[in-house]
Amino acid sequence: MAKYKLEMLADGFIFLEGPRWHDGQLWLSDMRGETVYTLSEAGRRSQVASFPKHPSGINFLPDGRVVIVSMQDRKLMQVAKDGAQSLYCDLSDMVSHDINDCVCDASGNIYVGNFGYDLLAGEAPKTADLIMVSMSGQRTVVASGLEFPNGAVITPDGGTLIIAETFGNKLTAFDRAADGRLSNRRVWASLGERTPDGICLDAEGAVWVASFMTGEFVRVCADGSVSDVIATPGKRAVACNLGGADGRTFFGLTFAGELADLGSGKALAAVEVCRVDVAAAGSP
């Protein structure tokens, strides 16, 4: 019998991405619903902002500002408390297709992945860059040749970045320098047929992985072994995070459809939860 079982917290969304636990609530992007929300631990939702070009990863800068990925126009947008938006950084001249998930370090450097090709149009796969955006506005390609770079985490000491290569079926790690640049690329975990999408880090250094194509959330340890599996029968596992008052509430974003359903506008996405043994490590 499975150790953990998900229960419904909130549904009626179209396609969810980018969950972040921050200031006592879950922030999340309804990518296809073109809206960013916050969700209380009890499931009460509030709208933060509208994003007509599809929101994804969410960042909280050290100075308190909120910066959110706008996928289709390939921009990072700063969002005020009243939902008003202003341009934080334009990446459209550096990438040719949608940007997606991201992670922010303690200095405010944001690492942003991108599709690399037109996935939904059936274009042949191409590798993509990982771009770091500093708080001063500097844009730097810090890694290339990634196979659909997606969710990412940074270890508490700031020394390692781990990123999901969705169609590389692996988690890839880098050493991080003081200025945020990356080196010593290596496979952190090979995942077989699993396709890692959104990920999060726990206090024991394990990574929870949402595997979209196999419909499960898996906890991957530093030695590459899988310690726990949370199945999502009939659904896709999209992204996850840990939070709640004690950091041990697992928030899993699910989707009761296929890639072809993304443009349908149907409310097929939900936030499901369970309690886990190991608390959050605060990333992403």
DABELMO-V533559 format. One record per helix or strand of 3 or more residues. SS is the DSSP state (@ for helix, = for strand). FROM is the first residue (numbers start at 1). TO is the last residue. If there is no record, write none. Layout:
SS	FROM	TO
SS	FROM	TO
//
This chain:
=	7	13
=	16	22
=	25	30
=	35	39
=	45	50
=	55	60
=	66	70
=	75	79
=	85	90
=	99	104
=	110	114
=	128	133
=	139	146
=	149	154
=	160	165
@	166	168
=	170	176
=	182	190
=	196	202
=	207	211
=	216	220
=	226	231
=	236	243
=	249	255
@	259	261
=	269	275
//
